[in-house]
Amino acid sequence: MQLSDKKKQLLDDVRKYHHEAQPERPFQPGVTEIWPSGAVLDETDRAALVEAALDMRIAAGVSSRRFESQFARKMNRRKAHLTNSGSSANLLAVSALTSHVLGDARLRPGDEVITVAAGFPTTVNPILQNGLVPVFVDVELGTYNTTAERVAQAIGPRTRAIIIAHALGNPFEVAEVAQLATDHELFLIEDNCDAVGSTYDGKLTGTFGDFTTVSFYPAHHLTMGEGGCVLTPSLELARIVESLRDWGRDCWCEPGESDKCLKRFKYQLGTLPAGYDHKYIFSHVGYNLKATDIQAALGLTQLAKLDEFCAARRRNWRRLRADLDGTPWLVLPEATPRSDPSWFGFVLTVAPDAPFGRAELVEFLESRRIGTRRLFAGNLTRHPAYVDQPHRVVGDLTNSDVITEQTFWVGVYPGLTEEMIDYVGSSIREFVKARS
Ligand SMILES: Cc1ncc(COP(=O)(O)O)c(C=O)c1O
């Protein structure tokens, strides 16, 4: 048998194996786990992983390049760079703004970056990791996003950039914030890790700023196991990101290439001798935050299902939202006006004057195997890691505190069926009715 036929046979077997290894099980209320999030992997994903292994494509290569170009097209951005996580994508985006390549526009230590207090830590960490100062603003209950008005109030003489996540898939007022950024000459980074496929004013989130970042951890809209991506419309910013991602090198040859610029031995940079191999000239103090081709191979099969995944998230969210409408003592989630979110989760806040607390409701749901999660860190400024870090707070963080104490979310990811969503809804209603 020819090697290519052997491979085809092996991959056919893998697809069959997939159905044996993952048989469909009927939903049993109270017994079947209803995860808040998770990877949705089918036979094509399993076969793609095995094929990458059969080809022994281990370091970034053909699938990585294909993924970067397909994903950039899908997200309407000129350039995409794969990374090993969404956190790395944020680190690269913020770090790129400090590059000497940007001249006077670069961010310098002590410069301020506006962000929100309630969210995921690695949206904020790269600010501190680059010697910059986070300026925290509060968010709204219901949308869990900040407002352009709050961002405007936070702009001071040292403000140079804004990095905000679209909260749990719900877009913030990104067109207005982008306008503020333009008016005040600020860079804008959209942390789109939880919002791939969401739109604001009919435009995809992630297409308003200088950078957008994505995570491919299993909880997210697409998965590679671990992974992330930085996207930008700017070739200059893309080149800086690539350098920082790839050890800080000046050369932009792909792995396996060696003289794309046709000047490999013709540069003289820094105080290096003329003709020093460009492959080993470093123009940034960089990292290695690359992903592997096995991850990218999975990314490609996942990307083919993105529209379907986003549609399922929207369907599940709407079903649960309709079911819970009018339920007392709960702040139900609301899409930001003019947006169409590709939801990450269904956020609920127990009203502070409710006759029950979040802990009891969460405990009840978990006892029924309905998984819950917190709105990540809640108010980050209250965590031990941030207490002594330089930062500024503009306005108060009242809602971030309410989120810390009263908020949680349940899943809407595509792995959940209508039966499961209905069970989540009826369980919440049953609990509230019994306690009211
Ligand atoms: C808004 C946001 N930003 C960044 C990240 C970090 O992504 P990763 O887990 O891939 O590092 C997450 C993770 O869930 C997130 O929710």
The ligand as an SDF file (V2000), in Angstrom:
LIG
                    3D

 16 16  0  0  0  0  0  0  0  0999 V2000
  -10.8350   38.5580   28.4650 C   0  0  0  0  0  0  0  0  0  0  0  0
   -9.6860   37.5860   28.5090 C   0  0  0  0  0  0  0  0  0  0  0  0
   -8.4640   38.0030   28.1640 N   0  0  0  0  0  0  0  0  0  0  0  0
   -7.4070   37.1700   28.1830 C   0  0  0  0  0  0  0  0  0  0  0  0
   -7.5380   35.8520   28.5490 C   0  0  0  0  0  0  0  0  0  0  0  0
   -6.3420   34.9590   28.5700 C   0  0  0  0  0  0  0  0  0  0  0  0
   -6.3610   33.9460   27.6110 O   0  0  0  0  0  0  0  0  0  0  0  0
   -5.4780   32.6190   27.8050 P   0  0  0  0  0  0  0  0  0  0  0  0
   -6.1550   31.7890   28.8410 O   0  0  0  0  0  0  0  0  0  0  0  0
   -5.4640   31.9830   26.4570 O   0  0  0  0  0  0  0  0  0  0  0  0
   -4.1350   33.0580   28.2410 O   0  0  0  0  0  0  0  0  0  0  0  0
   -8.7970   35.3700   28.9230 C   0  0  0  0  0  0  0  0  0  0  0  0
   -8.9410   33.9730   29.3440 C   0  0  0  0  0  0  0  0  0  0  0  0
   -9.9870   33.4200   29.5130 O   0  0  0  0  0  0  0  0  0  0  0  0
   -9.9000   36.2570   28.9050 C   0  0  0  0  0  0  0  0  0  0  0  0
  -11.1360   35.8580   29.2670 O   0  0  0  0  0  0  0  0  0  0  0  0
  1  2  1  0
  2  3  1  0
  2 15  2  0
  3  4  2  0
  4  5  1  0
  5  6  1  0
  5 12  2  0
  6  7  1  0
  7  8  1  0
  8  9  2  0
  8 10  1  0
  8 11  1  0
 12 13  1  0
 12 15  1  0
 13 14  2  0
 15 16  1  0
M  END
$$$$
